[in-house]
Amino acid sequence: MVVRKFPRFPFTMPSTLVQRDKLRYKASVKDLSVKGCRLESTIRPFTGMMVELLLELPGEATPIHISNATVRWSGSQGLGVEFLTMAPADEERLKRVVEQLSVQAGQALVFPKGELPKA
């Protein structure tokens, strides 16, 4: 069993993986935390590759933009991505989604406004 600093919650949503500011690949988020996610995609980036992510939330016109993320693992279960930097407004939106998922899972995470847990 993998022990994580930040719990991930099952959640499926479309996303776009951006490589080197131009190459865009469709991906699907399969689980989500405040500091990362697991994706399924047609590409298999190498561990350590730097990427951007656009997380397309249902019912919202503007995706959450993760401006800097790194691939931590890649394999038959997809790929694991750690979020490194994003704008404060996107951070708040991400926290709100993860809080909702945690309540649905019966774990009820609550983050103080303006604060994300430190890695």
KESETOR-167900 format. One line per 2 residues: number of its first residue (from 1); for each residue x, y, z of N, C-alpha, C. Coordinates in nm, 3 decimals. Layout:
N
NUM = X:Y:Z:X:Y:Z:X:Y:Z ~ ...
REM end
This chain:
119
1 = 0.083:-0.118:0.000:0.000:0.000:0.000:0.088:0.125:0.000 ~ 0.054:0.221:-0.084:0.128:0.345:-0.093:0.078:0.440:0.016
3 = 0.170:0.497:0.094:0.134:0.596:0.194:0.160:0.734:0.134 ~ 0.060:0.820:0.136:0.071:0.952:0.075:0.065:1.061:0.181
5 = 0.133:1.171:0.153:0.126:1.287:0.242:-0.013:1.351:0.235 ~ -0.073:1.347:0.116:-0.202:1.410:0.093:-0.295:1.306:0.030
7 = -0.408:1.280:0.093:-0.498:1.176:0.041:-0.551:1.212:-0.098 ~ -0.559:1.109:-0.181:-0.618:1.125:-0.313:-0.758:1.066:-0.311
9 = -0.845:1.127:-0.389:-0.984:1.084:-0.393:-1.022:1.049:-0.536 ~ -1.097:0.940:-0.556:-1.141:0.904:-0.691:-1.222:1.018:-0.751
11 = -1.188:1.053:-0.874:-1.256:1.162:-0.942:-1.217:1.156:-1.088 ~ -1.312:1.148:-1.177:-1.282:1.143:-1.319:-1.322:1.274:-1.384
13 = -1.226:1.334:-1.456:-1.255:1.456:-1.531:-1.155:1.468:-1.646 ~ -1.196:1.532:-1.754:-1.103:1.551:-1.864:-0.996:1.654:-1.827
15 = -0.882:1.640:-1.890:-0.774:1.734:-1.868:-0.686:1.738:-1.992 ~ -0.597:1.837:-1.994:-0.500:1.850:-2.102:-0.362:1.856:-2.040
17 = -0.273:1.776:-2.090:-0.134:1.772:-2.046:-0.055:1.851:-2.149 ~ 0.019:1.953:-2.104:0.095:2.039:-2.196:0.243:2.016:-2.173
19 = 0.313:1.984:-2.280:0.456:1.958:-2.273:0.530:2.067:-2.351 ~ 0.630:2.125:-2.287:0.715:2.227:-2.351:0.636:2.342:-2.410
21 = 0.536:2.389:-2.341:0.455:2.505:-2.379:0.379:2.491:-2.511 ~ 0.382:2.375:-2.575:0.312:2.368:-2.703:0.247:2.234:-2.733
23 = 0.310:2.124:-2.697:0.253:1.994:-2.729:0.142:1.963:-2.629 ~ 0.021:1.942:-2.681:-0.095:1.920:-2.595:-0.150:1.779:-2.617
25 = -0.179:1.712:-2.505:-0.231:1.576:-2.511:-0.355:1.568:-2.422 ~ -0.457:1.501:-2.472:-0.575:1.477:-2.390:-0.541:1.374:-2.283
27 = -0.596:1.397:-2.166:-0.575:1.305:-2.054:-0.703:1.301:-1.973 ~ -0.711:1.205:-1.884:-0.827:1.193:-1.795:-0.777:1.173:-1.653
29 = -0.817:1.264:-1.564:-0.783:1.251:-1.423:-0.862:1.134:-1.367 ~ -0.797:1.050:-1.287:-0.863:0.935:-1.225:-0.870:0.947:-1.073
31 = -0.777:1.019:-1.014:-0.788:1.056:-0.872:-0.714:1.186:-0.851 ~ -0.749:1.255:-0.740:-0.705:1.393:-0.722:-0.676:1.422:-0.576
33 = -0.570:1.500:-0.552:-0.540:1.554:-0.419:-0.502:1.701:-0.438 ~ -0.473:1.769:-0.328:-0.433:1.909:-0.340:-0.292:1.925:-0.396
35 = -0.215:1.819:-0.398:-0.077:1.827:-0.445:-0.046:1.737:-0.563 ~ -0.147:1.668:-0.618:-0.118:1.582:-0.732:-0.238:1.505:-0.779
37 = -0.215:1.422:-0.881:-0.323:1.341:-0.936:-0.265:1.222:-1.012 ~ -0.355:1.128:-1.044:-0.322:1.019:-1.134:-0.401:1.042:-1.262
39 = -0.332:1.032:-1.375:-0.391:1.055:-1.506:-0.380:0.931:-1.592 ~ -0.470:0.920:-1.688:-0.455:0.825:-1.797:-0.443:0.908:-1.924
41 = -0.347:0.872:-2.009:-0.324:0.945:-2.132:-0.261:0.852:-2.235 ~ -0.266:0.893:-2.360:-0.204:0.813:-2.465:-0.053:0.826:-2.463
43 = 0.000:0.930:-2.402:0.145:0.946:-2.397:0.200:0.885:-2.268 ~ 0.325:0.852:-2.269:0.395:0.800:-2.152:0.518:0.886:-2.127
45 = 0.501:0.999:-2.059:0.616:1.084:-2.031:0.711:1.016:-1.934 ~ 0.835:1.059:-1.934:0.934:0.999:-1.845:0.924:1.061:-1.706
47 = 0.968:0.987:-1.607:0.970:1.034:-1.469:1.061:1.156:-1.462 ~ 1.012:1.262:-1.399:1.088:1.386:-1.387:1.052:1.490:-1.492
49 = 0.976:1.451:-1.594:0.938:1.546:-1.698:0.852:1.658:-1.639 ~ 0.880:1.781:-1.676:0.802:1.895:-1.633:0.687:1.917:-1.731
51 = 0.567:1.937:-1.678:0.448:1.956:-1.762:0.359:2.064:-1.700 ~ 0.263:2.107:-1.779:0.152:2.190:-1.730:0.027:2.103:-1.739
53 = -0.072:2.135:-1.657:-0.199:2.063:-1.662:-0.313:2.162:-1.664 ~ -0.414:2.130:-1.743:-0.540:2.204:-1.741:-0.646:2.106:-1.697
55 = -0.701:2.128:-1.578:-0.803:2.041:-1.521:-0.940:2.100:-1.552 ~ -1.018:2.029:-1.630:-1.146:2.078:-1.680:-1.260:2.034:-1.587
57 = -1.297:2.122:-1.495:-1.402:2.089:-1.398:-1.539:2.090:-1.463 ~ -1.623:1.994:-1.427:-1.758:1.990:-1.481:-1.834:2.118:-1.446
59 = -1.901:2.176:-1.544:-1.983:2.293:-1.522:-1.908:2.424:-1.511 ~ -1.776:2.423:-1.530:-1.698:2.546:-1.524:-1.631:2.571:-1.658
61 = -1.636:2.696:-1.705:-1.582:2.730:-1.836:-1.430:2.736:-1.837 ~ -1.370:2.776:-1.725:-1.226:2.794:-1.718:-1.162:2.679:-1.642
63 = -1.064:2.611:-1.704:-0.997:2.502:-1.632:-0.906:2.554:-1.522 ~ -0.877:2.467:-1.424:-0.774:2.497:-1.325:-0.641:2.477:-1.397
65 = -0.555:2.579:-1.392:-0.427:2.574:-1.462:-0.315:2.546:-1.363 ~ -0.257:2.428:-1.373:-0.140:2.392:-1.295:-0.020:2.430:-1.381
67 = 0.044:2.542:-1.350:0.147:2.596:-1.439:0.277:2.519:-1.435 ~ 0.301:2.446:-1.328:0.426:2.372:-1.316:0.398:2.244:-1.237
69 = 0.421:2.131:-1.302:0.402:2.001:-1.238:0.511:1.907:-1.289 ~ 0.534:1.800:-1.214:0.634:1.703:-1.256:0.576:1.562:-1.252
71 = 0.615:1.483:-1.349:0.573:1.344:-1.355:0.656:1.267:-1.253 ~ 0.590:1.202:-1.158:0.659:1.126:-1.053:0.670:0.978:-1.088
73 = 0.574:0.926:-1.165:0.580:0.787:-1.209:0.493:0.771:-1.333 ~ 0.523:0.667:-1.408:0.447:0.637:-1.529:0.449:0.485:-1.548
75 = 0.333:0.428:-1.576:0.326:0.283:-1.592:0.191:0.238:-1.641 ~ 0.159:0.112:-1.618:0.034:0.054:-1.668:-0.090:0.116:-1.603
77 = -0.075:0.176:-1.487:-0.188:0.240:-1.418:-0.202:0.388:-1.454 ~ -0.126:0.434:-1.554:-0.131:0.573:-1.594:-0.005:0.645:-1.552
79 = -0.021:0.769:-1.507:0.095:0.845:-1.460:0.057:0.929:-1.340 ~ 0.152:0.945:-1.250:0.132:1.025:-1.130:0.202:1.158:-1.147
81 = 0.131:1.265:-1.118:0.184:1.400:-1.136:0.176:1.474:-1.004 ~ 0.284:1.541:-0.968:0.288:1.627:-0.850:0.273:1.772:-0.895
83 = 0.180:1.845:-0.831:0.159:1.986:-0.862:0.264:2.068:-0.787 ~ 0.336:2.154:-0.859:0.438:2.236:-0.796:0.395:2.381:-0.779
85 = 0.342:2.442:-0.884:0.296:2.581:-0.874:0.169:2.604:-0.955 ~ 0.087:2.695:-0.901:-0.034:2.741:-0.970:-0.072:2.875:-0.909
87 = -0.153:2.949:-0.981:-0.200:3.079:-0.933:-0.285:3.060:-0.809 ~ -0.284:3.158:-0.717:-0.365:3.147:-0.595:-0.514:3.118:-0.621
89 = -0.570:3.179:-0.723:-0.712:3.156:-0.752:-0.736:3.010:-0.792 ~ -0.644:2.953:-0.870:-0.657:2.812:-0.908:-0.635:2.721:-0.788
91 = -0.545:2.760:-0.699:-0.521:2.684:-0.576:-0.649:2.677:-0.492 ~ -0.719:2.789:-0.480:-0.845:2.792:-0.404:-0.951:2.704:-0.469
93 = -0.960:2.708:-0.601:-1.057:2.624:-0.671:-1.026:2.476:-0.651 ~ -0.897:2.441:-0.659:-0.856:2.303:-0.639:-0.888:2.258:-0.496
95 = -0.857:2.341:-0.399:-0.889:2.307:-0.259:-1.039:2.282:-0.242 ~ -1.120:2.366:-0.303:-1.266:2.351:-0.292:-1.311:2.216:-0.347
97 = -1.257:2.177:-0.462:-1.293:2.048:-0.522:-1.250:1.933:-0.433 ~ -1.126:1.938:-0.382:-1.075:1.830:-0.297:-1.153:1.823:-0.166
99 = -1.189:1.937:-0.110:-1.272:1.937:0.012:-1.405:1.867:-0.015 ~ -1.468:1.897:-0.128:-1.596:1.833:-0.162:-1.578:1.682:-0.179
101 = -1.471:1.642:-0.245:-1.444:1.499:-0.263:-1.419:1.429:-0.129 ~ -1.348:1.498:-0.038:-1.318:1.439:0.092:-1.446:1.419:0.174
103 = -1.539:1.513:0.166:-1.666:1.499:0.237:-1.744:1.381:0.179 ~ -1.747:1.370:0.047:-1.816:1.258:-0.017:-1.756:1.124:0.024
105 = -1.623:1.123:0.049:-1.555:1.000:0.088:-1.560:0.977:0.239 ~ -1.621:1.070:0.313:-1.633:1.055:0.458:-1.508:1.092:0.535
107 = -1.418:1.170:0.473:-1.293:1.209:0.540:-1.288:1.356:0.576 ~ -1.373:1.437:0.520:-1.392:1.579:0.555:-1.265:1.657:0.581
109 = -1.181:1.673:0.479:-1.064:1.762:0.489:-1.112:1.906:0.478 ~ -1.057:1.993:0.560:-1.089:2.135:0.551:-0.958:2.211:0.556
111 = -0.936:2.298:0.457:-0.814:2.376:0.451:-0.845:2.520:0.487 ~ -0.761:2.584:0.572:-0.781:2.726:0.599:-0.772:2.806:0.472
113 = -0.851:2.912:0.462:-0.850:2.996:0.342:-0.709:3.048:0.317 ~ -0.665:3.039:0.193:-0.534:3.091:0.155:-0.418:3.001:0.190
115 = -0.445:2.881:0.242:-0.335:2.793:0.280:-0.353:2.655:0.221 ~ -0.246:2.605:0.162:-0.241:2.465:0.123:-0.138:2.398:0.212
117 = -0.156:2.272:0.242:-0.056:2.202:0.322:0.079:2.204:0.250 ~ 0.186:2.209:0.325:0.321:2.206:0.268:0.362:2.062:0.248
119 = 0.434:2.039:0.139:0.481:1.904:0.107:0.583:1.856:0.207
REM end
